[in-house]
Every structure is written in C-alpha cells, then in structure tokens.
Amino acid sequence: MQYRQATTTRECISIHVGQTGVQIGNACWELYRREHGIQPDAQMPSDKTTGGGDDSFNTLFSETGAGKHVPRAVFVDLEPTVIDEVRTGTYRQLFHPEQLITGKEDAANNYA
C-alpha cells in the first residue's frame, strides 16, 4: 500500500479591530514584512526566490498578479483616523485599500 503525503497550504488571516488593534496590527506587519524580506512597497527583492526554497511567507502574504506581496489582513475601525494613518504611512503600498475598512464616526464609548 502506498501512502502519499498531502501537501497542505497553510494560510493565516489577521483581523485587527479598533484603534489599539489597528496600531498593534500595523506594527506586527512591519515586523512580518522585515522577517520575510518584503520591501515597504510590497515587492520582494529579486535575489529572493518565490517558487523554491522557503515559501513560509505565503502563510502570511498573498502574491498579486503584479508581483506584490500583500498581507493576509483586515483592519477595521469605526473611526477613520487611525486607519487613515495606515493608508498614508510608510507601508501604505503594502495594504490593498479593500483591507482597510472604516466607518464614518466613532462609537463614542456607546456600546448599546
């Protein structure tokens, strides 16, 4: 009897909610990006191999048709100020606009 080892693709999706969640998430993605050698513009340097060797970055990043490596993450906040900092910050090219979800106003500590 032959056994075949199944190849499984493991992918993680991070969900960052609220001011603190978004701020911590932004810091985490800066670290993940550095650990996997991805540039702030979401490009991988040409000296890295994406098809062979260590593909561990595929767990956290999704490669687009344009060759960008976009985090598997969603940022959500009712108040847009903190997510606007991500949209205009150093890593603005790292995230796709559809990953950054905001409301029009703050909850104002009203959780009813």
N, C-alpha and C positions, 0 to 999 in steps of 0.2 A: 504494500500500500504506500502510495506517495503522498507526502504532505507538502502543500505549497504554503509558504509564508505569505500571508496577506500584507500588502503594503497599505498602510493607512496614512492618510494625510491628516495631520492634527492642526487645527486652526483655532485660535482664541480670538474672541471679540471682547473688547473692553468697553464698558459703558460708564461714562463719567457724568454725574448728575450734580447740579448746584454749583455754587461758587467754589467751595472747597474741592469738590470732586473734579471740576474743570481745571483748577490750578494744580492739583496733585497730578492729574492726568497729563497735563502739558509737560510737567517736569519729568514724569515717567517716560513719556515718548521721546523726550530729548535724550534720556539715558539709553533707551532701547535702540534709538537711531545710531547713537555713538557705538554701542556694543556690536552692532551688526554692520558698521562701516557705511551707513547710508548718509548721504550728504543732506544738508538742510533743504535743498531743492528737490528732495525725494529721489535723486539719481544715485545709482551705485557706481563707484569708480570702475573704470574699465579693467583694472587689474584684478578685480574680484570676479569669481566665476559664479554665475547664477544657475547653471544647469548641472554642475557636478560638485563633488566635494560636500561642503557644509551648506545645506539648504535650510538651516534652522530658522533663518529669518522669515521663511514662508509661513511659519506659525503665527507670527505677529504682523507681517506685512503682506499686502496683496500687490502683485505686479500688474500695472495697467498696460494697455496696448502701446502706450507711448514710452514704456520702459521705466516709468516712475514706480517707486515702492511706497505705497500708501498704507498707513497704519489701519489695522482692523479695529477701528474705534469709533464710538459715537459720543459726542459731547452735547449735553442737554442742560439748559438753564432757562428759567422764565424771564430773567433779566438779562438783556443782551450785552452788558458792559464787559463782563469777564470773557465771554466767548469772542467778543469783538477784539479783545487783546490777542487772542489766538489767531484770529483772522488777519490781523495786521502785524503780528510779531515776527520774530526771527524765523519761525518754522511755518509761516503762512503757506508756503508751497507744498508742505508735507501733507496737509489735510485737504480732502476734497470738500467743497462747500456744502454738499449734502450731508456730511458728517457733523456739521456744526449747526445744531438746532436751538433756536431761541424763541421765546415768547415776546410779547410786546411790553410787558411790565412785570415788576417784581411781585412776589406773593405777599410782601409786606408783613411777614410773620403771621399771616392768616391761613391757617391750615384746615379751615372748616369745610 
